[in-house]
Amino acid sequence: MNKKALFGANLKNERMRRGYSYADLSRLTGMPIKRWYIYETGRSFPKPENLSKILSLFGVDMDYMLQ
């Protein structure tokens, strides 16, 4: 599995585990709903500023998101 797909799968798992909707994540981070979908489906990888928001929100590090 490539880096984008692996990150996306783990992102979706974290979102579902915490019971967040895309709307919740958009409200909490200021990132558009569509961007969350694009990240989860592995179509794109977050830019550094968005990656920082994601890791902080879920309280995880990059190693965790890529395992």
N, C-alpha and C positions, 0 to 999 in steps of 0.2 A: 504494500500500500504506500502511495507517495505521501509526502509531508502534508500537502493540502488536504488530502482525503483523511488522513489519520487525525489531523487537528480537527477537521470538521466533525468526524465521528465522535471524538472525545468532547467537543463543544456541545454537540447535541445531547450526549449522555449527561453532562453536567447540568444543562438546562432542564432536561426532563427530570433528573433526580431531585432538583430543587423546586420543581413545579412552576417554572417561569414560562410565560408565553413570549412570543416575539415582541408583543406590545410592551410587556413588562421590561424586557431587556432594552428596548428602545428608550423607554422613559428613564431607566436607571443610568444609561450611558450616553444618551443623546445621539446614538447611531441609528440610522434609519432601519426599519423592519427588514427591508429588502437586503440590506447588507448582512444581517444575521443569517438569512436564508442562504445567501451566496457563500458565506463562510462555512456553514454547516454542510452544504452539498459539495464542498471541496472545489468550487469553481474559482475561488480566490483565497489568498492568505492575507490576514490583516496587516495594515501598515503599522509601524512601531507604536504610534500614539494610540491606535485602537487595540493593538495587542496588549498594551499596558493596562488599558481599561478592563479588558476581558479577564486577564490574569488576576487583577486586583479584585474584581467583582466576585470571582469564584474562589479566590484565596488559594490559587494553585500556581505552580511555576511551569516554565516551558518544557522542562523534562517530563513532567507529568502529562502534559497535553500531547506529547509526541510518543508516548509509550503504547 
